[in-house]
């Protein structure tokens, strides 16, 4: 999987911003990327601090660009642009203060086209990575929310799971008069379609299961109606996508159980892309696969944004940073 992505990046040179330049894990990954020569890291932080941390860890970052927001010569222009993007929601003083931090500064480098992608979260929370992306890079045309998926790999087997990290649940978006503008089911359907698109990037031919504790109406209550409605909408939005639901996990992965509980479905029993109805199920599900199923988990991979911006776990190691950098840049 990574070899194919690296070959793509060799043919299409990219720059990726790391928002936490002095972090040893980031520096080790940057050293490795520099040696690989297929992706150019940009490190955000105080130059002396980043250089000293690299020296202490014996990491070779010679020649890599280190940008310190405190001394950035184009800061005034960046502040002006951010004020424009925030449309009166932040003053110039507010924007300057925000841009002194690596998460906002790095996101603006992507927005301005100086870099192609961003990877943060080694020390920042998920919210601190996603918030600047939503405010500055914003969602793609037609996207109603940002979601995430994990790609799980075990040997030659690859599966996708979403959303496991961003959307706690799905609620209707209403206007000031109480009219539904975007339904909860539309949002979940959008997550399914975006996750299928992400799966394709990783060489997965998506067969999408809309998961539930019910299969084809066998259960009631909870999120069953949401999954049923989202399945219908997703099929209308992407009629060529192999997608079915609602179904329990055993029906999604076991051909025998799938055809018993959901006869005639082309997805039941053969699913490789799993859509959860809420974050509790998704987060627990991918971690069970990772810890008990022996899968390597890559993500969360953010979906729906105008540029690839991804979030690391604060418990990540340098190898995870390296691989997530490749994944993020390959999404450009």
N, C-alpha and C positions, 0 to 999 in steps of 0.2 A: 504494500500500500504506500509506504513512504518512499520507496524507490521511484514509483511512478510519479509521485508529487514532486520529488526532487528533479526529475527529468523535465517536468513541466516548468519548474522555476528556473532551471538552467536556460531554457528557451525564452523565458519571459522574466527578465530581472525585476525584482521587487525590493522595496525598502519597508522594513517593519520597525515601529517604534516600541521600545520597552520603557514603560513609565517609571520603573524603579531601578535606575541604573546602578546604584551602589550595592544592590543585593547580590550576594555571592552566587546564588543560583542563576540569576540573570546573567551575570558575568561569565560563568562557566558555559552557559548555553551560547552566549555571544561569541566566546572564544571558539567553540565548536562550529558555529555557523560561519565564522570568518575563515576557518580552515577549509570548510566545505566549498565556499566560494559561490554558492547558488542563491544566497539571500543576504541582503545588507542590513545589519542591525543599526539602529540609532538609539543611543542611550541617553535618557533624561536624568539630569542631576548635576550637582556641583562637580566641576571638572577635577579638582584636586581630590575630592572625596571619592569619586568613581575610580580615578587612577590609583589612589592609595589602596582601595579595596581590591582592585585587580592585582596589584603588586603583592598584597598580603596573601591572596589566594593563588598566586602564580598563574594568573590567567592572561593570555595574550590578546589584548584589545588594541594593539598598536595600529593606528590608521583608521580606527572606527570613529565615527562622529559622536561626540558627546556635547549635548546642548543643555546649558544651564538657563532656566527661565529668568533668573535674576540678572543675567547679563546679556540676554537675547537682544540683538540690535534692532529687530523689527517688532518689539513688543507693543509699541504705540499703535502700529497698524493692526496687529493682532487683536488688541483690545477693542479698537474701533470696529473691526469685523465681528467680534463676539457681541458687542452691544447691538449691532444690526441684526444678528441672528436671534438674539433673545427678545427682540421687539418690545423694548420697554420693561421687560421683567427684571432686568438687572442694570444697575448704573455702571458707568465706566469704572468707578472705584470698586464695585462688586466684581466686575469682570477681571480687573487687574489682580485682585486678591485671589480669585479662583485660578487664574492662569499662572500664578506663582507655584501651583502644585502640579506635579507631574501628570496626574490623570487628565486634568483639563488642558494643560499645555500640549500633551501628546495627542489628544483628540483633535485639537485645532490644527496640528501639523497634518493630520489626515484630512481634515476638512479643507484645508488650503491646498491640498495636492502635493505637499512636500514629501509625504510618506503614503504608502499604499494600504497599510494595515497597522493595527495596534494590538499589543498584548499586555495586559496588566492584571493585577490581583495577587501578586506574590505577597504584598503587604496591605494593599487596599482591599476593602470589602467588595462583594459583587455589586452592591448598590453604587459604590464610588466609581466603579468602572462603567456601569450601565448608564448612570445619570448623565454624565457629560456626553455620552454617545447619543442619547435621546434628545438632549438639548441642542447639540451642535451638528452632528452628522445626520441625525433624524432617520425616521423610517422611510423605506422605499415607497414609491407611489403605489397605492393600492393596499399597502400593509396597514393593518389596524393595531398591531401590537408587535412587540419584540418577544421572541420565544427562544428556547434553547433545545439542543439535543445532545446526546452523548452517542459516540460511536464506540461500540464494544467489540473487541477483537480477541479471538481465541484460536490460535493456529491460523488456518485458512478461512475460518468462519468469521463473518462480520455482520453485526446487527445494529440498528439504530433505535434510540429511545427518546421520546420527547413528550411533554416538556418536563424536565426533572429539576430545574433550577431557578426559573424566573417567575412564572405565573402561579401564584398560590392557588387560585381558583379562577373560574370564568364567570363574569357578571355582565349583564346587559349594560351597554353604554346608552344613556338617555340624554335627550336635549333638555333645555330649561322648561319645556312644557310637559316633560315626562314621556315623550315619544321615544321608542327604541330606535337608536341610530345604527348601532351594531349589536347584534344579539350575542349572548354567551356562546351559543352553538356555532355561530359564524366564526367566532374567535378560535374555538377548538378545531373547527374544520380547517381554518387557516394554518394552525399549528401542524396539522396532519400533512397538508400539502407542502409546507415549507420543510418539514422534516424529511419528506420523500425526496425533495430537491437536494437537500444536504446529503442524504444517503447516496444519491447518484454520483456526487462528487467523489465519494469514497469507493466507487465501483460496486455499490449494492444496487441490484435491480429491485426496487422497492415493492414489497407486498405488505400493505398497510393494514394493521389490525387496530380498530378502535376498541380499546380495552374497557372492561367493566366487570362487576361481579355477576353480571347477567349475560346470557347468550340468547340473542334473538327473542327477547321479551320474557325470558324465564324468571327474571326477578323484577321487583318494583322498588321505587323509592330511591333515595340517594341521588347519584348522578346518572342513573340509567337513562332517564328521558333526555338529558343533555347529550350523552353519547349517541343515542338514537337519532336525535335531530342533527347533530354534527355530522354523522355518517351520511345522512341524506343530502345535506348541503355540500359536503366535500365531493360527493359523487357528481353533483350538478356542476361544481366549480372545475373539477378535473375528471371528466368522464372517461378518459383513457387510462387513468391511474388504477392499478389493482388495489382496491380498498374495500373493506367490508367491516361490518359491526352491527350492533355492539356484540362483543364476545369476551368470554373469560379467557384467561391466559392459556389454560390447558387446551381449549378449543383452537386457540391461535397457533399453537406449536405442535400439537400431536395430530397427525393425519387421521388416526382412528377416532379420537375424541372429536376432532373438528368436523368430520363428516357425519358423525353420530348426532352431534348437537346442532350443526349448521350445514345440513346436507345441500350439496350443489354449489357451495361457496368455493371460489377459486383461491381464496386467501386462507380460509380456516384450515389449520394444520400445517400451513407452509409460510406463515408470516415471518418477516425479518425486520419489519419496521413497526414499532409499538407505540401507540399514542395513549397516554394516561389521562384520565379525566380530572386530575388535580395533582398538585405538587407532592402531597404526602405519598400517594401511590407511586408516582414517578421516581422520586428521590429514593424511597425505600427499595423500589424495584431494581433500579440500576445498581445500587450498592449490594443487594443480594447477589446479582449476577456477577459483580466484580469480586466480592469476598468469598462467596461459596461456589460460584460457577466457574471461577478461574479466568474470567475475561479481563483484559486490559481495557480500562475506560478512558476515553479521550474526550475532554469537554470541560465545562459546558461550551458548546459552539453556539454563538448567538446568531439568530435568524431574524430577517426582516429589516435590517439596517441598510443604509446606503453604501456602507463600506465595511470590510471585515474588521470587527473589533471583538476580541475574545477575552474571557476572564479565566484567570488561574485560580486554583485552590491555594489558600494561604499555607497549606501543608504540602505544597508541591515540592518536587526535587528538580535538579537541573536537567535530567533527562526528559521529564515531563514538559519543562519549559521549552526545550529544544524541539520536541515533537509538536507541541501546540503552536510554536512559531511557524513550523512548516505547514501545518494544517491551516492556520489563519491566512498565511500568504497565498496558499493554493486556492483559497476561496475568492480571491480577487477576480 
